[in-house]
Amino acid sequence: MVLSPLWLPVTLAAALFQCWRTALQQRLRGQLSVNGAAVVRYLYGVPVGAALLTLYLLAFGGGLPAPNAAFLMFCAAGGLAQILGTNLLIMAFGHRGFAVGTAYAKTEAVQGAVLALALLGERISPLAWFGIAVGVAGVLWLSLAGRDLSPRELLRATAQPAALCGLAAGTGFAFSAVLIKAANTSLPGDDPILRALVALVVINTMQTVMQGGWLLAREPGQARAVFASWRSSAQVGALSACGSACWFTGFALAPVALVRAVGQVEILFTLLFSRFYLGESPTRSEIGGALVLVLGVVLVLVGR
């Protein structure tokens, strides 16, 4: 496929929004349950996504593409895969071996590349594959910094529940990316960005119904808390919608593997936030991992 140069800045923006949203969402964990904190991403993201779609139509014209059965099916499956991936990641946090579970979840870039090749036929160069592997190694390094885990110990920990949940979470996120790409391509029309914004609104609405319905059935008190915390929750939803709009646009303009590989710079934004906002000094191990991650991203860009 011919790559639009826009895919790179929107992917970097997606990583930045995701880092920012995660930082704000952590504050909600003191007010809301796991499911409650997750629902706000979708519930408060729907109006922001709709606003982005409206502004795009006003700026560039055109009409809304008519949704078809394939589009709705891919949207529902992609939204559910994202919910399951998030819940599995939280389950990894709950087991002993938090660092291992988090690290294994970061394999989503490799899993996404394999799934995109198998299901969408997306092919990338050998150098880009190598860059993805190097980038994942850098992310693993950063995830395990200061944990005193050797590669052998990490491999031995693969059978632990935290690692299995982490791997499954990565699979959920990888499937979500591929299904979102499939949803985009199943819509009629020549504007991939418009199709991405339509998919954003539809998927966030479906996710609100799916996880919101679960919350109402299992945690009705939390449903009330979601609305009571609207000031903080609305910020999380807005950042989530902006981030998802950028992710969906990136998937529409470039192979899933490239977008996910470059998107791993989110962890670098986290380090920069801790350094310049919180005043924390990075360790040598963190600096080393960051350099490896940057090398992987450079290889992906050169090999694209």
Buried (B, 14 or more C-beta within 10 A) or exposed (E): EEEBEBBBEBBBBBBBBBBBBBBBBEBBEEBBBBBBBBBBBBBBBBBBBBEBBEEBBEEEEEEBBEBEEEBBBBBBBBBBBBBBBBBBBBBBBEBEBBBBBBBBBBBBBBBBBBBBBEBBEBEBEEBBBBBBBBBBBBBBBBBBBEBEBEEEEBEEBEEBBBBBBBBBBBBBBBBBBBBBBBBBBBBEEEBBBBBBBBBBBBBBBBBBBBBBEBBEEEBEEBBEBBEEBEEBBBBBBBBBBBBBBBBBBBBBBBBBBBBBBBBBBBBBBBBBBBEEEEEEEBEEBBBBBBEBBBBBBEBBBEBB
